[in-house]
């Protein structure tokens, strides 16, 4: 979303993911998505008008939360912690 005019935010791009995203962390040009059913999805957002999925990692259950710190991704998974 373009929020340069806070009173009238505008959607400038969207991305269809294999399952619902329940959490997102942005670090630089990467968006890390925690998704229900597909675990971690990595999205290249270097071009905000054309986000691209470029990687993923399945978890054993449903990802319900996410954080990134010191080069590691931490995923809260409702079945596996």
C-alpha positions as CSV (number, residue, x, y, z in Angstrom):
1,X,0.0,0.0,0.0
2,X,1.1,3.5,-0.7
3,X,0.6,5.5,2.5
4,X,2.2,8.7,1.3
5,X,-1.2,10.3,1.8
6,X,-2.4,8.7,5.0
7,X,-6.0,9.9,4.6
8,X,-6.3,8.0,1.3
9,X,-4.1,4.9,1.3
10,X,-3.8,3.1,-2.1
11,X,-3.2,-0.5,-3.0
12,X,-0.4,-0.6,-5.5
13,X,0.2,-4.3,-5.8
14,X,-1.0,-7.6,-4.4
15,X,0.2,-11.2,-4.4
16,X,-1.8,-14.4,-4.3
17,X,-0.3,-16.9,-1.8
18,X,-1.1,-20.7,-1.6
19,X,-2.7,-20.2,1.8
20,X,-3.7,-17.4,4.2
21,X,-0.9,-15.3,5.7
22,X,-1.3,-14.8,9.5
23,X,1.9,-12.9,10.1
24,X,4.5,-10.9,8.2
25,X,7.9,-9.5,9.0
26,X,9.8,-7.3,6.5
27,X,13.6,-7.1,6.5
28,X,15.1,-5.1,3.7
29,X,13.7,-6.3,0.4
30,X,12.3,-9.5,1.8
31,X,8.9,-10.2,3.3
32,X,8.7,-13.4,5.5
33,X,5.1,-14.7,5.7
34,X,3.8,-17.2,8.2
35,X,0.9,-19.0,6.5
36,X,-1.7,-21.5,7.6
37,X,-1.1,-24.7,5.7
38,X,2.2,-23.8,3.9
39,X,4.5,-22.6,6.7
40,X,7.1,-20.0,5.7
41,X,6.8,-18.1,2.4
42,X,9.6,-15.7,1.3
43,X,8.6,-12.8,-1.0
44,X,11.0,-10.5,-2.8
45,X,9.6,-7.0,-2.4
46,X,12.5,-5.1,-4.0
47,X,10.0,-3.9,-6.6
48,X,7.0,-2.9,-4.5
49,X,4.8,-2.9,-7.6
50,X,5.7,-6.5,-8.4
51,X,6.2,-8.7,-5.4
52,X,7.4,-12.3,-6.2
53,X,7.4,-15.5,-4.2
54,X,10.9,-17.0,-4.4
55,X,11.0,-19.6,-1.6
56,X,9.1,-21.5,1.0
57,X,9.5,-24.0,3.8
58,X,6.6,-26.2,5.0
59,X,6.0,-26.6,8.7
60,X,4.4,-29.7,10.3
61,X,1.3,-27.7,11.3
62,X,-0.1,-24.3,10.8
63,X,2.3,-21.4,11.3
64,X,0.7,-18.8,13.6
65,X,3.5,-16.3,14.2
66,X,6.9,-15.3,12.8
67,X,10.0,-13.3,13.8
68,X,13.4,-12.7,12.2
69,X,16.5,-12.1,14.2
70,X,20.3,-12.3,13.5
71,X,19.8,-14.2,10.2
72,X,17.3,-16.8,11.6
73,X,13.5,-17.1,11.0
74,X,11.5,-18.2,14.0
75,X,8.1,-19.7,13.3
76,X,5.4,-20.4,15.9
77,X,3.6,-23.5,14.7
78,X,0.4,-24.6,16.5
79,X,1.4,-28.3,16.4
80,X,5.1,-28.2,16.8
81,X,5.9,-25.1,18.9
